[in-house]
């Protein structure tokens, strides 16, 4: 590698993939993902307890304000997909709202394509 090539950063090859904003996507061998801390892994185990709490809360969910077909766009939390919002959307539909998932896959943050797609949905 020449001194000029070292200063200019990684070489752009013909197989470089770019996202919709033109930013070069990293290859798997360029990324190091650290193992999450143990407390964070243990926190994920609460999903079972949360599901049981959801099931037990059904009698109280029926007391929530009723809708008359108003549209509701339910955006999943960071790193989640529409699957994680399915119980909430079901409750909203039973209450009379027109609940919709965002249909943009995994929520990886507010990026330009997501912003445009959400703008079109609203």
TAHU-V532885 format. One record per backbone hydrogen bond with DSSP energy under -0.5 kcal/mol. NH is the residue of the N-H (numbers start at 1). CO is the residue of the C=O. E is the energy in kcal/mol with one decimal. If there is no record, write none. Layout:
# TAHU-V532885
{{NH:CO:E} {NH:CO:E}}
This chain:
# TAHU-V532885
{{6:2:-2.1} {7:3:-1.9} {8:4:-1.7} {9:6:-0.7} {13:11:-0.8} {16:13:-1.3} {19:23:-2.5} {22:19:-2.0} {25:17:-3.3} {30:27:-1.7} {31:28:-1.2} {33:31:-0.5} {34:32:-0.6} {40:37:-0.7} {41:37:-1.7} {42:38:-2.6} {43:39:-1.7} {44:40:-1.1} {45:41:-0.5} {45:42:-1.1} {46:43:-1.5} {47:44:-1.5} {48:45:-0.9} {50:46:-2.6} {51:47:-2.0} {52:48:-2.1} {53:49:-2.4} {54:50:-2.1} {55:51:-2.4} {56:52:-2.5} {57:53:-1.3} {58:55:-1.1} {60:57:-0.9} {61:57:-1.8} {62:58:-1.1} {63:60:-1.5} {64:61:-1.5} {67:95:-3.1} {69:96:-3.1} {72:98:-2.2} {74:72:-0.6} {74:100:-3.0} {75:73:-0.7} {79:107:-3.9} {80:77:-2.5} {84:81:-1.2} {85:82:-1.1} {86:83:-1.1} {89:85:-2.6} {90:86:-2.4} {91:87:-2.1} {92:88:-2.5} {93:89:-2.3} {94:90:-2.4} {95:91:-1.6} {96:93:-1.4} {97:92:-2.6} {98:70:-2.5} {99:97:-1.2} {100:72:-2.8} {102:74:-0.7} {107:80:-2.9} {108:106:-1.0} {111:109:-1.4} {115:111:-2.7} {116:112:-2.4} {117:113:-2.3} {118:114:-2.8} {119:115:-2.1} {120:116:-2.0} {121:117:-1.9} {122:118:-2.1}}
